[in-house]
């Protein structure tokens, strides 16, 4: 997110203020003192307040802000790497899980509950040819069961 080249207002250590319209030397000294106080305050904030690190990394640059060279990287952009890793891991996990349980029809994200006999595919009830897409009444289910039993009993009585 933050780059070391934050802009022209970044140059606080040069002695001259960022404004070119400094007229009186007294004002210039006050300005320099204020800038020094700002830098000291920034240094203290870097050392003690985590919530200011993000802001400081933006305004002081990555290389000159912290106790070591990489401090502002880890407190600025680097702190987002953990989040990015976490989000990626969760996304891959969810994707894998969904790919495992969902309908095998390409582009279908419904959960697949029904295996199609004779094939290795698991299909949702919309794509399975033998599963009704609408809810069946108890009567209808019993009727289907009775037909199934009758078909088997007929087969059973014919085969011996
Ligand atoms: Zn489907």
Backbone and ligand atoms as CSV (ligand in chain L), in Angstrom:
chain,resi,resn,atom,element,x,y,z
A,1,UNK,N,N,0.826,-1.189,0.000
A,1,UNK,CA,C,0.000,0.000,0.000
A,1,UNK,C,C,0.862,1.241,0.000
A,2,UNK,N,N,1.713,1.394,1.062
A,2,UNK,CA,C,2.517,2.594,1.153
A,2,UNK,C,C,3.833,2.372,0.420
A,3,UNK,N,N,4.255,3.368,-0.257
A,3,UNK,CA,C,5.552,3.333,-0.897
A,3,UNK,C,C,6.431,4.363,-0.234
A,4,UNK,N,N,7.742,4.169,-0.285
A,4,UNK,CA,C,8.631,5.162,0.325
A,4,UNK,C,C,8.499,6.537,-0.313
A,5,UNK,N,N,8.181,6.627,-1.582
A,5,UNK,CA,C,7.999,7.910,-2.244
A,5,UNK,C,C,6.601,8.423,-1.971
A,6,UNK,N,N,6.410,9.007,-0.796
A,6,UNK,CA,C,5.071,9.428,-0.402
A,6,UNK,C,C,4.703,10.783,-0.981
A,7,UNK,N,N,5.678,11.592,-1.418
A,7,UNK,CA,C,5.356,12.896,-1.968
A,7,UNK,C,C,6.313,13.952,-1.487
A,8,UNK,N,N,6.136,15.168,-1.946
A,8,UNK,CA,C,7.060,16.241,-1.560
A,8,UNK,C,C,6.952,16.614,-0.090
A,9,UNK,N,N,5.818,16.407,0.568
A,9,UNK,CA,C,5.667,16.770,1.972
A,9,UNK,C,C,6.424,15.813,2.878
A,10,UNK,N,N,7.089,14.852,2.296
A,10,UNK,CA,C,7.807,13.859,3.076
A,10,UNK,C,C,9.148,14.371,3.559
A,11,UNK,N,N,9.666,15.442,2.969
A,11,UNK,CA,C,11.024,15.883,3.256
A,11,UNK,C,C,11.009,16.817,4.460
A,12,UNK,N,N,11.075,16.249,5.661
A,12,UNK,CA,C,11.020,17.048,6.874
A,12,UNK,C,C,12.401,17.243,7.467
A,13,UNK,N,N,13.373,16.499,7.040
A,13,UNK,CA,C,14.684,16.557,7.670
A,13,UNK,C,C,15.652,17.533,7.031
A,14,UNK,N,N,15.245,18.245,5.999
A,14,UNK,CA,C,16.178,19.091,5.274
A,14,UNK,C,C,16.442,20.426,5.917
A,15,UNK,N,N,15.693,20.819,6.954
A,15,UNK,CA,C,15.883,22.112,7.591
A,15,UNK,C,C,14.932,23.146,7.059
A,16,UNK,N,N,14.692,23.189,5.752
A,16,UNK,CA,C,13.750,24.141,5.184
A,16,UNK,C,C,12.347,23.559,5.237
A,17,UNK,N,N,11.373,24.415,5.466
A,17,UNK,CA,C,10.004,23.948,5.544
A,17,UNK,C,C,9.475,23.595,4.176
A,18,UNK,N,N,8.395,22.888,4.144
A,18,UNK,CA,C,7.801,22.510,2.857
A,18,UNK,C,C,7.201,23.709,2.128
A,19,UNK,N,N,6.847,24.773,2.859
A,19,UNK,CA,C,6.267,25.943,2.199
A,19,UNK,C,C,7.382,26.854,1.690
A,20,UNK,N,N,7.319,27.275,0.466
A,20,UNK,CA,C,8.359,28.160,-0.070
A,20,UNK,C,C,8.195,29.612,0.370
A,21,UNK,N,N,7.065,29.962,0.988
A,21,UNK,CA,C,6.776,31.361,1.289
A,21,UNK,C,C,7.145,31.726,2.725
A,22,UNK,N,N,8.330,31.280,3.202
A,22,UNK,CA,C,8.779,31.631,4.546
A,22,UNK,C,C,9.542,32.958,4.460
A,23,UNK,N,N,9.069,33.953,5.248
A,23,UNK,CA,C,9.627,35.305,5.099
A,23,UNK,C,C,10.570,35.637,6.248
A,24,UNK,N,N,10.073,35.568,7.487
A,24,UNK,CA,C,10.869,36.005,8.629
A,24,UNK,C,C,11.685,34.851,9.188
A,25,UNK,N,N,12.921,35.119,9.610
A,25,UNK,CA,C,13.757,34.059,10.206
A,25,UNK,C,C,13.145,33.499,11.470
A,26,UNK,N,N,12.474,34.340,12.275
A,26,UNK,CA,C,11.856,33.855,13.518
A,26,UNK,C,C,10.794,32.811,13.200
A,27,UNK,N,N,9.983,33.123,12.201
A,27,UNK,CA,C,8.960,32.155,11.801
A,27,UNK,C,C,9.599,30.857,11.292
A,28,UNK,N,N,10.717,31.051,10.604
A,28,UNK,CA,C,11.408,29.864,10.092
A,28,UNK,C,C,11.890,28.978,11.245
A,29,UNK,N,N,12.442,29.625,12.284
A,29,UNK,CA,C,12.919,28.855,13.438
A,29,UNK,C,C,11.760,28.146,14.113
A,30,UNK,N,N,10.639,28.854,14.283
A,30,UNK,CA,C,9.463,28.238,14.905
A,30,UNK,C,C,9.016,27.030,14.081
A,31,UNK,N,N,9.033,27.221,12.780
A,31,UNK,CA,C,8.609,26.135,11.892
A,31,UNK,C,C,9.517,24.918,12.037
A,32,UNK,N,N,10.847,25.205,12.078
A,32,UNK,CA,C,11.806,24.097,12.227
A,32,UNK,C,C,11.589,23.394,13.559
A,33,UNK,N,N,11.372,24.178,14.630
A,33,UNK,CA,C,11.140,23.568,15.949
A,33,UNK,C,C,9.893,22.690,15.907
A,34,UNK,N,N,8.845,23.220,15.284
A,34,UNK,CA,C,7.625,22.435,15.184
A,34,UNK,C,C,7.860,21.143,14.400
A,35,UNK,N,N,8.630,21.260,13.328
A,35,UNK,CA,C,8.920,20.061,12.536
A,35,UNK,C,C,9.712,19.054,13.358
A,36,UNK,N,N,10.699,19.555,14.123
A,36,UNK,CA,C,11.493,18.645,14.958
A,36,UNK,C,C,10.595,17.976,15.997
A,37,UNK,N,N,9.709,18.785,16.610
A,37,UNK,CA,C,8.789,18.196,17.591
A,37,UNK,C,C,7.909,17.137,16.926
A,38,UNK,N,N,7.480,17.441,15.721
A,38,UNK,CA,C,6.662,16.468,15.003
A,38,UNK,C,C,7.435,15.177,14.777
A,39,UNK,N,N,8.698,15.319,14.356
A,39,UNK,CA,C,9.507,14.118,14.095
A,39,UNK,C,C,9.706,13.332,15.383
A,40,UNK,N,N,10.010,14.058,16.483
A,40,UNK,CA,C,10.207,13.363,17.771
A,40,UNK,C,C,8.913,12.671,18.189
A,41,UNK,N,N,7.805,13.402,18.043
A,41,UNK,CA,C,6.521,12.802,18.393
A,41,UNK,C,C,6.223,11.589,17.540
A,42,UNK,N,N,6.545,11.718,16.256
A,42,UNK,CA,C,6.354,10.585,15.343
A,42,UNK,C,C,7.181,9.398,15.801
A,43,UNK,N,N,8.439,9.692,16.201
A,43,UNK,CA,C,9.313,8.599,16.646
A,43,UNK,C,C,8.719,7.910,17.875
A,44,UNK,N,N,8.206,8.709,18.825
A,44,UNK,CA,C,7.592,8.112,20.007
A,44,UNK,C,C,6.353,7.305,19.640
A,45,UNK,N,N,5.564,7.868,18.728
A,45,UNK,CA,C,4.356,7.142,18.319
A,45,UNK,C,C,4.718,5.825,17.648
A,46,UNK,N,N,5.768,5.853,16.827
A,46,UNK,CA,C,6.207,4.611,16.191
A,46,UNK,C,C,6.571,3.579,17.248
A,47,UNK,N,N,7.254,4.084,18.300
A,47,UNK,CA,C,7.752,3.137,19.291
A,47,UNK,C,C,6.639,2.597,20.183
A,48,UNK,N,N,5.586,3.391,20.429
A,48,UNK,CA,C,4.660,3.018,21.494
A,48,UNK,C,C,3.214,2.756,21.072
A,49,UNK,N,N,2.779,3.299,19.941
A,49,UNK,CA,C,1.360,3.181,19.632
A,49,UNK,C,C,1.154,2.437,18.316
A,50,UNK,N,N,0.593,1.273,18.442
A,50,UNK,CA,C,0.380,0.451,17.251
A,50,UNK,C,C,-0.615,1.095,16.295
A,51,UNK,N,N,-1.603,1.777,16.853
A,51,UNK,CA,C,-2.656,2.305,16.000
A,51,UNK,C,C,-2.160,3.424,15.093
A,52,UNK,N,N,-1.023,4.015,15.458
A,52,UNK,CA,C,-0.493,5.090,14.623
A,52,UNK,C,C,0.500,4.598,13.574
A,53,UNK,N,N,0.820,3.331,13.630
A,53,UNK,CA,C,1.861,2.843,12.727
A,53,UNK,C,C,1.436,2.960,11.272
A,54,UNK,N,N,0.193,2.655,11.053
A,54,UNK,CA,C,-0.287,2.710,9.668
A,54,UNK,C,C,-0.155,4.120,9.112
A,55,UNK,N,N,-0.622,5.079,9.895
A,55,UNK,CA,C,-0.542,6.476,9.479
A,55,UNK,C,C,0.905,6.919,9.321
A,56,UNK,N,N,1.754,6.485,10.235
A,56,UNK,CA,C,3.151,6.898,10.202
A,56,UNK,C,C,3.894,6.319,9.014
A,57,UNK,N,N,3.594,5.085,8.689
A,57,UNK,CA,C,4.253,4.469,7.538
A,57,UNK,C,C,3.940,5.265,6.281
A,58,UNK,N,N,2.753,5.828,6.252
A,58,UNK,CA,C,2.369,6.617,5.088
A,58,UNK,C,C,3.122,7.935,5.053
A,59,UNK,N,N,3.301,8.572,6.225
A,59,UNK,CA,C,3.811,9.937,6.236
A,59,UNK,C,C,5.310,10.043,6.450
A,60,UNK,N,N,5.932,8.998,6.947
A,60,UNK,CA,C,7.370,9.081,7.165
A,60,UNK,C,C,8.158,8.233,6.177
A,61,UNK,N,N,7.507,7.406,5.457
A,61,UNK,CA,C,8.241,6.531,4.550
A,61,UNK,C,C,8.681,5.274,5.257
A,62,UNK,N,N,8.938,4.284,4.489
A,62,UNK,CA,C,9.235,2.994,5.085
A,62,UNK,C,C,10.634,2.961,5.695
A,63,UNK,N,N,11.608,3.698,5.094
A,63,UNK,CA,C,12.998,3.489,5.473
A,63,UNK,C,C,13.427,4.289,6.686
A,64,UNK,N,N,12.732,5.402,7.010
A,64,UNK,CA,C,13.258,6.313,8.021
A,64,UNK,C,C,12.398,6.383,9.263
A,65,UNK,N,N,11.428,5.545,9.413
A,65,UNK,CA,C,10.478,5.720,10.495
A,65,UNK,C,C,10.777,4.925,11.738
A,66,UNK,N,N,11.189,3.700,11.615
A,66,UNK,CA,C,11.177,2.807,12.752
A,66,UNK,C,C,12.538,2.476,13.291
A,67,UNK,N,N,12.577,1.624,14.293
A,67,UNK,CA,C,13.844,1.234,14.893
A,67,UNK,C,C,14.726,0.403,13.961
A,68,UNK,N,N,14.146,-0.258,12.967
A,68,UNK,CA,C,14.981,-0.957,12.001
A,68,UNK,C,C,14.412,-0.760,10.612
A,69,UNK,N,N,15.130,-1.279,9.643
A,69,UNK,CA,C,14.830,-0.956,8.251
A,69,UNK,C,C,13.466,-1.472,7.822
A,70,UNK,N,N,13.052,-2.606,8.350
A,70,UNK,CA,C,11.828,-3.259,7.868
A,70,UNK,C,C,10.640,-3.038,8.795
A,71,UNK,N,N,10.833,-2.188,9.796
A,71,UNK,CA,C,9.795,-2.028,10.806
A,71,UNK,C,C,8.488,-1.554,10.184
A,72,UNK,N,N,8.586,-0.524,9.376
A,72,UNK,CA,C,7.358,0.032,8.824
A,72,UNK,C,C,6.767,-0.851,7.735
A,73,UNK,N,N,7.611,-1.664,7.135
A,73,UNK,CA,C,7.030,-2.609,6.172
A,73,UNK,C,C,6.102,-3.591,6.876
A,74,UNK,N,N,6.595,-4.140,8.009
A,74,UNK,CA,C,5.772,-5.144,8.711
A,74,UNK,C,C,4.595,-4.513,9.411
A,75,UNK,N,N,4.741,-3.260,9.822
A,75,UNK,CA,C,3.607,-2.624,10.489
A,75,UNK,C,C,2.649,-1.997,9.491
A,76,UNK,N,N,3.121,-1.796,8.267
A,76,UNK,CA,C,2.254,-1.217,7.246
A,76,UNK,C,C,1.698,-2.278,6.343
A,77,UNK,N,N,2.299,-2.406,5.179
A,77,UNK,CA,C,1.786,-3.382,4.218
A,77,UNK,C,C,1.967,-4.809,4.715
A,78,UNK,N,N,3.099,-5.054,5.400
A,78,UNK,CA,C,3.391,-6.414,5.813
A,78,UNK,C,C,2.337,-6.998,6.732
A,79,UNK,N,N,1.674,-6.148,7.531
A,79,UNK,CA,C,0.656,-6.669,8.428
A,79,UNK,C,C,-0.549,-7.187,7.667
A,80,UNK,N,N,-0.705,-6.771,6.429
A,80,UNK,CA,C,-1.821,-7.273,5.628
A,80,UNK,C,C,-1.518,-8.632,5.020
A,81,UNK,N,N,-0.253,-9.028,5.015
A,81,UNK,CA,C,0.086,-10.315,4.402
A,81,UNK,C,C,-0.585,-11.462,5.144
A,82,UNK,N,N,-0.625,-11.357,6.487
A,82,UNK,CA,C,-1.296,-12.402,7.249
A,82,UNK,C,C,-2.759,-12.512,6.875
A,83,UNK,N,N,-3.411,-11.362,6.755
A,83,UNK,CA,C,-4.819,-11.371,6.363
A,83,UNK,C,C,-4.992,-11.976,4.980
A,84,UNK,N,N,-4.129,-11.566,4.063
A,84,UNK,CA,C,-4.240,-12.092,2.705
A,84,UNK,C,C,-4.059,-13.605,2.694
A,85,UNK,N,N,-3.083,-14.075,3.479
A,85,UNK,CA,C,-2.859,-15.519,3.555
A,85,UNK,C,C,-4.075,-16.224,4.134
A,86,UNK,N,N,-4.621,-15.640,5.188
A,86,UNK,CA,C,-5.778,-16.258,5.837
A,86,UNK,C,C,-6.961,-16.319,4.871
A,87,UNK,N,N,-7.224,-15.203,4.209
A,87,UNK,CA,C,-8.366,-15.153,3.294
A,87,UNK,C,C,-8.167,-16.152,2.161
A,88,UNK,N,N,-6.935,-16.241,1.650
A,88,UNK,CA,C,-6.667,-17.189,0.571
A,88,UNK,C,C,-6.884,-18.620,1.047
A,89,UNK,N,N,-6.383,-18.925,2.249
A,89,UNK,CA,C,-6.532,-20.290,2.758
A,89,UNK,C,C,-8.001,-20.637,2.931
A,90,UNK,N,N,-8.771,-19.717,3.528
A,90,UNK,CA,C,-10.198,-19.975,3.728
A,90,UNK,C,C,-10.902,-20.133,2.385
A,91,UNK,N,N,-10.533,-19.276,1.435
A,91,UNK,CA,C,-11.169,-19.365,0.121
A,91,UNK,C,C,-10.889,-20.695,-0.558
A,92,UNK,N,N,-9.621,-21.139,-0.486
A,92,UNK,CA,C,-9.280,-22.417,-1.109
A,92,UNK,C,C,-10.016,-23.551,-0.414
A,93,UNK,N,N,-10.084,-23.492,0.920
A,93,UNK,CA,C,-10.785,-24.536,1.656
A,93,UNK,C,C,-12.259,-24.593,1.294
A,94,UNK,N,N,-12.906,-23.441,1.259
A,94,UNK,CA,C,-14.325,-23.408,0.908
A,94,UNK,C,C,-14.525,-23.901,-0.520
A,95,UNK,N,N,-13.644,-23.471,-1.412
A,95,UNK,CA,C,-13.772,-23.890,-2.810
A,95,UNK,C,C,-13.647,-25.409,-2.928
A,96,UNK,N,N,-12.623,-25.964,-2.242
A,96,UNK,CA,C,-12.426,-27.409,-2.307
A,96,UNK,C,C,-13.631,-28.146,-1.736
A,97,UNK,N,N,-14.119,-27.684,-0.581
A,97,UNK,CA,C,-15.273,-28.331,0.015
A,97,UNK,C,C,-16.490,-28.274,-0.883
A,98,UNK,N,N,-16.723,-27.119,-1.471
A,98,UNK,CA,C,-17.883,-26.988,-2.347
A,98,UNK,C,C,-17.726,-27.863,-3.577
A,99,UNK,N,N,-16.516,-27.906,-4.120
A,99,UNK,CA,C,-16.311,-28.742,-5.299
A,99,UNK,C,C,-16.541,-30.214,-4.968
A,100,UNK,N,N,-16.316,-30.584,-3.736
A,100,UNK,CA,C,-16.469,-31.994,-3.372
A,100,UNK,C,C,-17.938,-32.361,-3.199
A,101,UNK,N,N,-18.731,-31.473,-2.657
A,101,UNK,CA,C,-20.103,-31.864,-2.328
A,101,UNK,C,C,-21.119,-31.374,-3.348
A,102,UNK,N,N,-20.715,-30.489,-4.223
A,102,UNK,CA,C,-21.768,-29.938,-5.080
A,102,UNK,C,C,-22.021,-30.821,-6.279
A,103,UNK,N,N,-23.057,-30.457,-7.011
A,103,UNK,CA,C,-23.482,-31.190,-8.194
A,103,UNK,C,C,-22.351,-31.255,-9.209
A,104,UNK,N,N,-22.200,-32.410,-9.836
A,104,UNK,CA,C,-21.101,-32.591,-10.780
A,104,UNK,C,C,-21.387,-31.992,-12.142
A,105,UNK,N,N,-22.574,-31.501,-12.347
A,105,UNK,CA,C,-22.860,-30.812,-13.600
A,105,UNK,C,C,-22.041,-29.534,-13.673
A,106,UNK,N,N,-21.427,-29.310,-14.814
A,106,UNK,CA,C,-20.545,-28.158,-14.961
A,106,UNK,C,C,-21.321,-26.855,-14.754
A,107,UNK,N,N,-20.791,-26.007,-13.892
A,107,UNK,CA,C,-21.419,-24.712,-13.654
A,107,UNK,C,C,-22.561,-24.750,-12.660
A,108,UNK,N,N,-22.858,-25.904,-12.091
A,108,UNK,CA,C,-23.952,-26.014,-11.124
A,108,UNK,C,C,-23.370,-26.008,-9.713
A,109,UNK,N,N,-23.851,-25.102,-8.873
A,109,UNK,CA,C,-23.324,-24.969,-7.518
A,109,UNK,C,C,-24.287,-25.505,-6.473
A,110,UNK,N,N,-25.342,-26.216,-6.899
A,110,UNK,CA,C,-26.239,-26.814,-5.904
A,110,UNK,C,C,-25.529,-28.002,-5.236
A,111,UNK,N,N,-25.990,-28.320,-4.031
A,111,UNK,CA,C,-25.419,-29.472,-3.336
A,111,UNK,C,C,-25.939,-30.737,-4.004
A,112,UNK,N,N,-25.006,-31.648,-4.319
A,112,UNK,CA,C,-25.404,-32.895,-4.957
A,112,UNK,C,C,-25.714,-33.961,-3.917
A,113,UNK,N,N,-26.947,-34.447,-3.886
A,113,UNK,CA,C,-27.338,-35.472,-2.921
A,113,UNK,C,C,-27.556,-36.831,-3.571
A,114,UNK,N,N,-27.719,-36.878,-4.883
A,114,UNK,CA,C,-28.229,-38.084,-5.522
A,114,UNK,C,C,-27.207,-38.627,-6.512
A,115,UNK,N,N,-26.805,-39.874,-6.290
A,115,UNK,CA,C,-25.924,-40.520,-7.260
A,115,UNK,C,C,-26.761,-41.037,-8.423
A,116,UNK,N,N,-26.209,-40.909,-9.601
A,116,UNK,CA,C,-26.886,-41.433,-10.791
A,116,UNK,C,C,-26.365,-42.843,-11.030
A,117,UNK,N,N,-27.262,-43.822,-10.992
A,117,UNK,CA,C,-26.855,-45.225,-11.058
A,117,UNK,C,C,-26.109,-45.488,-12.354
A,118,UNK,N,N,-25.022,-46.247,-12.241
A,118,UNK,CA,C,-24.238,-46.577,-13.417
A,118,UNK,C,C,-23.196,-45.536,-13.767
A,119,UNK,N,N,-23.176,-44.422,-13.061
A,119,UNK,CA,C,-22.177,-43.381,-13.331
A,119,UNK,C,C,-21.506,-43.002,-12.013
A,120,UNK,N,N,-20.337,-42.415,-12.077
A,120,UNK,CA,C,-19.692,-41.944,-10.846
A,120,UNK,C,C,-20.182,-40.570,-10.408
A,121,UNK,N,N,-21.203,-40.031,-11.056
A,121,UNK,CA,C,-21.581,-38.646,-10.805
A,121,UNK,C,C,-22.581,-38.524,-9.667
A,122,UNK,N,N,-22.441,-37.423,-8.937
A,122,UNK,CA,C,-23.399,-37.063,-7.894
A,122,UNK,C,C,-24.087,-35.783,-8.362
A,123,UNK,N,N,-25.399,-35.802,-8.390
A,123,UNK,CA,C,-26.136,-34.706,-8.998
A,123,UNK,C,C,-27.098,-34.083,-7.996
A,124,UNK,N,N,-27.403,-32.813,-8.255
A,124,UNK,CA,C,-28.461,-32.173,-7.498
A,124,UNK,C,C,-29.806,-32.651,-8.042
A,125,UNK,N,N,-30.859,-32.325,-7.316
A,125,UNK,CA,C,-32.143,-32.894,-7.732
A,125,UNK,C,C,-32.672,-32.219,-8.988
A,126,UNK,N,N,-32.122,-31.088,-9.341
A,126,UNK,CA,C,-32.550,-30.458,-10.588
A,126,UNK,C,C,-31.975,-31.198,-11.790
A,127,UNK,N,N,-30.746,-31.684,-11.677
A,127,UNK,CA,C,-30.089,-32.311,-12.814
A,127,UNK,C,C,-30.251,-33.835,-12.811
A,128,UNK,N,N,-30.679,-34.405,-11.686
A,128,UNK,CA,C,-30.893,-35.850,-11.673
A,128,UNK,C,C,-32.215,-36.170,-12.376
A,129,UNK,N,N,-32.202,-37.111,-13.310
A,129,UNK,CA,C,-33.416,-37.349,-14.095
A,129,UNK,C,C,-34.534,-37.986,-13.288
A,130,UNK,N,N,-34.224,-38.724,-12.228
A,130,UNK,CA,C,-35.258,-39.493,-11.544
A,130,UNK,C,C,-35.689,-38.896,-10.211
A,131,UNK,N,N,-35.129,-37.757,-9.863
A,131,UNK,CA,C,-35.499,-37.157,-8.589
A,131,UNK,C,C,-36.485,-36.029,-8.864
A,132,UNK,N,N,-37.627,-36.049,-8.223
A,132,UNK,CA,C,-38.600,-34.975,-8.458
A,132,UNK,C,C,-38.077,-33.651,-7.940
A,133,UNK,N,N,-38.323,-32.596,-8.691
A,133,UNK,CA,C,-37.837,-31.277,-8.309
A,133,UNK,C,C,-38.758,-30.612,-7.293
A,134,UNK,N,N,-39.968,-31.125,-7.155
A,134,UNK,CA,C,-40.874,-30.540,-6.182
A,134,UNK,C,C,-41.138,-31.548,-5.077
A,135,UNK,N,N,-41.509,-31.059,-3.927
A,135,UNK,CA,C,-41.775,-31.946,-2.812
A,135,UNK,C,C,-42.939,-32.880,-3.095
A,136,UNK,N,N,-42.807,-34.119,-2.640
A,136,UNK,CA,C,-43.868,-35.101,-2.862
A,136,UNK,C,C,-44.678,-35.263,-1.584
A,137,UNK,N,N,-45.958,-35.550,-1.732
A,137,UNK,CA,C,-46.797,-35.802,-0.565
A,137,UNK,C,C,-46.499,-37.206,-0.027
A,138,UNK,N,N,-46.861,-37.418,1.223
A,138,UNK,CA,C,-46.638,-38.722,1.831
A,138,UNK,C,C,-47.364,-39.811,1.044
A,139,UNK,N,N,-48.562,-39.463,0.593
A,139,UNK,CA,C,-49.337,-40.418,-0.187
A,139,UNK,C,C,-48.581,-40.839,-1.442
A,140,UNK,N,N,-48.008,-39.854,-2.117
A,140,UNK,CA,C,-47.256,-40.122,-3.345
A,140,UNK,C,C,-46.055,-41.013,-3.073
A,141,UNK,N,N,-45.385,-40.753,-1.955
A,141,UNK,CA,C,-44.207,-41.549,-1.619
A,141,UNK,C,C,-44.613,-42.990,-1.326
A,142,UNK,N,N,-45.697,-43.163,-0.554
A,142,UNK,CA,C,-46.166,-44.524,-0.240
A,142,UNK,C,C,-46.595,-45.261,-1.510
A,143,UNK,N,N,-47.184,-44.501,-2.404
A,143,UNK,CA,C,-47.615,-45.104,-3.668
A,143,UNK,C,C,-46.404,-45.625,-4.445
A,144,UNK,N,N,-45.371,-44.819,-4.508
A,144,UNK,CA,C,-44.162,-45.246,-5.221
A,144,UNK,C,C,-43.542,-46.464,-4.546
A,145,UNK,N,N,-43.532,-46.466,-3.217
A,145,UNK,CA,C,-42.973,-47.598,-2.485
A,145,UNK,C,C,-43.779,-48.867,-2.764
A,146,UNK,N,N,-45.107,-48.710,-2.796
A,146,UNK,CA,C,-45.966,-49.871,-3.065
A,146,UNK,C,C,-45.688,-50.434,-4.457
A,147,UNK,N,N,-45.550,-49.543,-5.436
A,147,UNK,CA,C,-45.245,-49.998,-6.798
A,147,UNK,C,C,-43.908,-50.734,-6.843
A,148,UNK,N,N,-42.944,-50.218,-6.130
A,148,UNK,CA,C,-41.621,-50.847,-6.097
A,148,UNK,C,C,-41.718,-52.237,-5.502
A,149,UNK,N,N,-42.486,-52.350,-4.373
A,149,UNK,CA,C,-42.608,-53.655,-3.721
A,149,UNK,C,C,-43.359,-54.639,-4.602
A,150,UNK,N,N,-44.394,-54.136,-5.248
A,150,UNK,CA,C,-45.162,-54.998,-6.161
A,150,UNK,C,C,-44.272,-55.522,-7.278
A,151,UNK,N,N,-43.456,-54.611,-7.851
A,151,UNK,CA,C,-42.560,-55.020,-8.941
A,151,UNK,C,C,-41.600,-56.106,-8.452
A,152,UNK,N,N,-41.098,-55.960,-7.238
A,152,UNK,CA,C,-40.162,-56.961,-6.722
A,152,UNK,C,C,-40.864,-58.268,-6.403
A,153,UNK,N,N,-42.089,-58.170,-5.842
A,153,UNK,CA,C,-42.819,-59.408,-5.520
A,153,UNK,C,C,-43.162,-60.166,-6.790
A,154,UNK,N,N,-43.516,-59.415,-7.853
A,154,UNK,CA,C,-43.809,-60.065,-9.130
A,154,UNK,C,C,-42.564,-60.767,-9.648
A,155,UNK,N,N,-41.437,-60.054,-9.535
A,155,UNK,CA,C,-40.200,-60.663,-10.011
A,155,UNK,C,C,-39.841,-61.882,-9.170
A,156,UNK,N,N,-40.103,-61.734,-7.809
A,156,UNK,CA,C,-39.781,-62.830,-6.913
A,156,UNK,C,C,-40.624,-64.073,-7.177
A,157,UNK,N,N,-41.911,-63.879,-7.528
A,157,UNK,CA,C,-42.764,-65.033,-7.761
A,157,UNK,C,C,-42.519,-65.665,-9.124
A,158,UNK,N,N,-41.966,-64.858,-10.045
A,158,UNK,CA,C,-41.751,-65.415,-11.381
A,158,UNK,C,C,-40.442,-66.196,-11.478
A,159,UNK,N,N,-39.424,-65.750,-10.722
A,159,UNK,CA,C,-38.095,-66.336,-10.939
A,159,UNK,C,C,-37.968,-67.779,-10.478
A,160,UNK,N,N,-38.591,-68.259,-9.357
A,160,UNK,CA,C,-38.316,-69.653,-8.976
A,160,UNK,C,C,-39.044,-70.689,-9.838
L,1,ZN,ZN,ZN,-26.938,-29.588,-10.684
